[in-house]
């Protein structure tokens, strides 16, 4: 298929302003998440902005507007890069960076700029609750992207089990050392029980000493937008190597129920909405994005300034690095 028509909003390329393909690919995926786009285009974010941390969020809002309401086939992410670079200098150095690390920093920065403090349970005043620790910090980012895991850690000596909750916005999945595997294989490996030994032993409060332990994760909250990071890079001494395993992932009906607890993931089925691809090596590779357009329902390939419509059959790639899934239940709302 040929070049995308500029008559549809949201089909806007991003200029590469100096080794920024990692940035462009991640931004294209974020800007294809309908509820996030709607939030910024509506201007609601202006009321939530915290003055001392508003620069990057404001620049992001302008970029979303330029991409969805602008008249250009291609726009520059430089203003956003500059604003984010003040907080994370690595992204302003003109060198290739990791798209997953960039994405986490963007989500963190937007959350910091847009968060509000609320009392848990809604029964206390936020100011009183903050003093007692009974508060939660919420934002459009936590509402859309934040999930929760619980790690059950069992001492193998006395069998005492401790539950440790952990929030996440991007879930990093190990890849089996195979030529081909499925996303379900990666999920099963992430959620399988593991044993902590040697330097990874836990300090058991009941035994009063370091002990070997069994640890197993379960998902206690599935977010509306679920982002998977496929861990393709491994460090061996001072060098890294890339796993070229072809991970097959579903375009729809991804079921998380087997990994949830107490019905937390019941009816949690997801459809793919965007992919960040990485080709080549970590330091000199290239990032592109595949995104499903919320209006046309077609898939498009974003390669910096180039935007091209692609058939659905081309969405499955062997270079997938980040996978963005959206809850099918949310799509039906």
Secondary structure, DSSP 8 states (H G I E B T S, - for coil): --B--TTSTT--EEE-SSS-HHHHHHHHHHTT-HHHHHHHHTTHHHHH--GGG-HHHHHHHHHHHHHHH-S-SEEE-HHHHHHHHHH-GGGGSSS---HHHHHHHHHHHHHHHH-EEEEGGG-S-HHHHHHHT-EEEE-HHHHHH-EEEEEEEEETTT--EEEEEEEESEEEE---SSSEEEHHHHHHHHHS-EEE-GGG-EEETTTTEEE-EEEEEEEEE--SEEEEEE--EEEETTEEEE---EEE--SS-EE-GGGBSTTTTTT-EEEEEEEEEEES-TTT-EEEEEEE-TTT--EEEEETTEEEEE-GGGS--S-EEEEEEEEHHHHT-
